């Protein structure tokens, strides 16, 4: 990529609306070095995610990030947003990644302890 093309791509990237959104997240690196961790979103756009992390990633490293989405499907079904992409920047407790693919998934609802104990029956 030429320097001019890189500069043009950076300008296009920065034109996208970025939204300050604080959500807890988990991540996994899908290319070496493999690691797992958690953090918090800082800014999100349709093409990029800036988040906090204690990990240091290699530029270009592929990540999968998952977060509970604040909006409900049909005003009642909790969602999880899963994104995958490549690291653009990493350091100082933050990382920026592209959002190349995304998927909304229905989030599982944890049963309460009382409900769980009623649902489990062990026959002797």
C-alpha positions as CSV (number, residue, x, y, z in Angstrom):
1,X,0.0,0.0,0.0
2,X,1.4,3.4,-1.0
3,X,1.7,6.2,1.6
4,X,-0.8,8.2,-0.3
5,X,-3.3,5.3,-0.3
6,X,-2.7,4.7,3.4
7,X,-3.4,8.3,4.1
8,X,-6.6,8.3,2.0
9,X,-7.8,5.1,3.8
10,X,-7.1,6.7,7.2
11,X,-9.2,9.8,6.3
12,X,-12.1,7.6,5.0
13,X,-11.9,5.5,8.1
14,X,-12.1,8.6,10.4
15,X,-15.2,10.0,8.6
16,X,-17.3,7.2,9.9
17,X,-19.5,8.2,12.9
18,X,-18.0,6.9,16.2
19,X,-20.1,6.4,19.2
20,X,-18.9,6.4,22.8
21,X,-20.3,3.2,24.2
22,X,-19.2,1.6,27.5
23,X,-19.8,-2.2,27.4
24,X,-18.0,-5.1,29.1
25,X,-16.5,-7.4,26.5
26,X,-14.5,-10.6,26.1
27,X,-12.0,-11.3,23.3
28,X,-10.0,-14.1,21.9
29,X,-7.1,-13.9,19.5
30,X,-7.7,-16.3,16.6
31,X,-4.2,-15.9,15.2
32,X,-1.0,-16.3,17.1
33,X,-0.1,-15.4,19.7
34,X,-3.4,-16.9,21.0
35,X,-4.8,-15.2,24.1
36,X,-8.1,-14.6,25.9
37,X,-9.2,-11.7,28.0
38,X,-11.7,-9.0,28.8
39,X,-12.1,-5.3,28.6
40,X,-14.5,-2.5,27.9
41,X,-15.6,-0.7,24.7
42,X,-14.7,3.0,24.4
43,X,-15.8,3.9,20.9
44,X,-17.6,1.9,18.2
45,X,-18.5,2.6,14.6
46,X,-19.7,0.4,11.7
47,X,-16.1,-0.4,10.8
48,X,-14.0,-0.1,14.0
49,X,-13.9,-0.8,17.7
50,X,-11.7,0.9,20.3
51,X,-11.5,-1.0,23.6
52,X,-9.5,-1.3,26.8
53,X,-7.3,-4.3,27.3
54,X,-4.3,-5.5,29.3
55,X,-3.1,-7.5,26.3
56,X,-0.7,-6.2,23.7
57,X,-1.7,-7.3,20.2
58,X,0.3,-7.5,17.0
59,X,-0.8,-5.2,14.2
60,X,-2.9,-7.3,11.8
61,X,-3.7,-10.0,14.5
62,X,-7.2,-11.4,14.1
63,X,-9.6,-11.1,17.1
64,X,-13.1,-12.1,17.9
65,X,-14.8,-9.8,20.4
66,X,-18.1,-10.4,22.1
67,X,-20.3,-8.0,24.1
68,X,-23.8,-7.8,25.6
69,X,-25.7,-5.4,23.4
70,X,-27.8,-2.8,25.2
71,X,-30.9,-3.0,22.9
72,X,-33.4,-5.8,23.0
73,X,-34.8,-7.7,20.1
74,X,-38.6,-7.1,20.0
75,X,-38.2,-5.2,23.3
76,X,-37.7,-8.4,25.2
77,X,-34.9,-10.6,23.9
78,X,-31.4,-9.9,25.1
79,X,-28.7,-9.8,22.4
80,X,-24.9,-10.3,22.2
81,X,-22.9,-8.7,19.5
82,X,-19.9,-10.7,18.2
83,X,-17.4,-9.0,15.9
84,X,-14.3,-10.1,14.2
85,X,-11.5,-8.2,12.6
86,X,-7.9,-7.2,12.6
87,X,-5.9,-5.1,15.1
88,X,-5.0,-1.6,13.8
89,X,-3.3,-0.3,16.9
90,X,-2.4,-1.6,20.3
91,X,-0.8,-0.1,23.3
92,X,-1.2,1.9,26.5
93,X,-4.1,-0.3,27.7
94,X,-6.1,0.1,24.5
95,X,-6.6,-1.5,21.1
96,X,-8.3,-0.5,17.9
97,X,-9.6,-3.2,15.5
98,X,-11.5,-3.3,12.3
99,X,-15.0,-4.8,12.2
100,X,-14.9,-7.0,9.2
101,X,-17.7,-9.3,10.3
102,X,-20.4,-8.9,12.9
103,X,-23.3,-11.0,14.1
104,X,-26.0,-10.5,16.7
105,X,-26.8,-13.6,18.7
106,X,-29.6,-14.2,21.2
107,X,-28.0,-14.1,24.6
108,X,-28.6,-17.0,27.0
109,X,-30.5,-16.2,30.2
110,X,-29.0,-17.7,33.3
111,X,-31.6,-19.5,35.4
112,X,-31.9,-18.5,39.1
113,X,-30.6,-20.9,41.7
114,X,-34.2,-21.7,42.8
115,X,-35.3,-22.4,39.3
116,X,-32.2,-24.4,38.5
117,X,-32.7,-26.6,41.6
118,X,-36.3,-27.3,40.6
119,X,-35.3,-28.2,37.0
120,X,-32.7,-30.8,38.0
121,X,-33.8,-34.2,39.2
122,X,-31.5,-37.0,40.0
123,X,-32.9,-40.5,40.1
124,X,-31.1,-43.0,42.4
